[in-house]
Amino acid sequence: MEVSRLLNEAHTINGKTFVTCIGFDDWLALPVKFDDKDTSLIKYAARTEKKWLELDDKNEIFDSYIATVNVANVDGCLYKINGLIRQHLWVKELLTQPSKITILIYTLDEVAYEELINSTYQLSLTNKSQSAILNAYKRQGLIFKSDRLRHGYIAEALNIALRGKSRALQDKRTLRIEINIDKAIEAFKAELLLIDNINPDPALFSTGIMSAALIMLSIDPKNIEFFIKLNASQGEMRDDAADPVESLLQIIDYLKKKSISEGRYQVELCSKTIRAVRAWNTGPDNSHYWIKRLISVDFFPVIRKMKIIKKINGIKDL
């Protein structure tokens, strides 16, 4: 989109802010300059979408408000400032998609834009757990290349891998002693590097898959072969049964459509992933390899085995 032409066509407010309308698809195509917000924003949207849906249905007076967003002109390029929650809802067709978007364009330098978007979406790099993880990366000299790991969105994966539950599902006695992020990153350093090396697809390697990968790679690094196949979506069918990779891919698609809380969804995904890796290790000639229905397993004994191998069993802040 040609910014100079757009600004020439826009109205000005106090000579500094520009107001104009663009097509929905044109606005959708605008990037977020600091694009490591997605995971947190989707979780935030899931908690707030009811409010937006109520506004959408309640009164048409909200239509123009909902379809008005802020955009930044940074060095001649346009970037979204807000509207990312609405974008999630529009794309999922949970909120009525407007044909036109009214945009308010602010001219900002890069520093001002970063400060503004981080204050607008406080579930970004200012997130306490994420900041602790990024700082732990630095202290231990870890530099990840993959989008899935380099932004530090692994706090919940660490919780499930070490305690068997997402933080929201842990009881208050457990939460009195938070997981020590530095110790956790140090404990899983080798496994994180293995995962990063295969450039995991963020769409596949959600929290549950990540936590299972940390557990199963700790027990046997050779299990990376399973996750390489999963990352490439290289599953196989034999008659009416699926190999462990294909069975897990089917479960991922199924659970996305299932009405289940985020925490329970990821724990179930971790459990089924562990079951799939175990089946993978039996080999294609074994009857347990080909699966008609991938079931969950009690993976607390597997976590205990992992902790014994790593010599971290009994450490209270892990």
Residue, then its C-alpha position, 0 to 999 in steps of 0.5 A: m500500500e502506497v503510504s504517500r498516496l493514502l496520506n494525500e487522500a486522508h483528512t487531517i486532525n491538527g495537522k498530525t493525525f490522518v483519518t481515512c478508510i481502507g478495505f478490510d483486506d487491505w487493513l488485514a494485510l498490514p503487519v505488526k512491526f513487533d510480531d511476537k504478540d500472537t500467542s498471548l493475543i489469541k489467549y487474551a481474545a479468548r477471554t474477552e471475545k464475549k464482551w465484543l460479541e455482546l457489543d456487536d449484537k447489542n446496538e448498531i451504534f457500536d459498528s463504527y467504533i468497532a471498525t475504527v483502528n489506529v495505525a502507525n506510519v513508521d519511516g514510510c511504512l504502515y503498521k497496526i497499533n491496535g485492533l489485533i483482538r478484533q482481527h482474531l475475532w473477524v478472521k474466525e467469523l466470531l465478529t461481523q466483518p466490516s467491508k471498510i475500516t476507518i484508520l487513524i494514522y499516527t506518524l511515529d518513530e520506531v522507539a515510540y511505536e514499540e513503546l506504544i504497542n507494548s503498552t497497548y498489549q501488555l501480554s507481550l514482551t512485558n509479560k513477567s514469565q516471558s521476560a524471565i524466560l528471555n533473560a534466562y536465555k541470555r544468562q545461559g547464552l542461548i540464542f534460538k533461531s526458530d519463531r517458536l522458541r526465540h520469543g520466549y513463549i514457553a512458560e506454560a510448556l515448562n509448567i506442564a512438563l515439570r508439574g503435569k498441569s498448566r499453571a491455571l490448573q495447579d492447586k494453590r499449595t503447588l503455586r506457593i512455590e513458582i517454577n524457577i525459570d532459570k533452573a527450568i531453562e538450564a534443565f531443558k537446555a539440550e532439549l530446547l536446542l534440539i527442538d529449535n534445530i528442527n525449526p518447529d512450526p508454531a501452528l503444530f508445536s503448541t504448548g502441549i506438544m512442546s511440553a511432551a517434546l521436552i519430557m520425551l527428548s529428556i528420556d531419549p534424544k532419539n525421539i526427535e525423529f518423531f517430532i521431525k516427522l510431525n513437523a513435516s506432517q508426514g503421517e501415514m495411514r494403513d487401512d483404517a489405522a494411522d501411524p503415531v504421527e498421523s494419529l496425533l495430527q488428527i487429534i490436533d485437528y479434532l481438539k481445535k474444534k472441541s469445546i475445552s478450556e485452554g489449560r485442559y486442552q494443552v494437558e490432554l495434547c501433551s498426554k496424547t503426544i506422549r502416548a504417540v511417541r511411545a507407540w512410535n518407539t515400538g516400530p511399524d511391525n508392532s501391533h501397537y504402532w498402528i492406532k485407530r484411536l489415540i487415547s490419553v495416558d497418565f504421564f505423571p510417572v513419565i515426568r517422574k522418570m524424566k526428573i530422575i534422569k535429569k537428577i531434579n526429582g524432589i526439587k521443590d521449585l521445579 
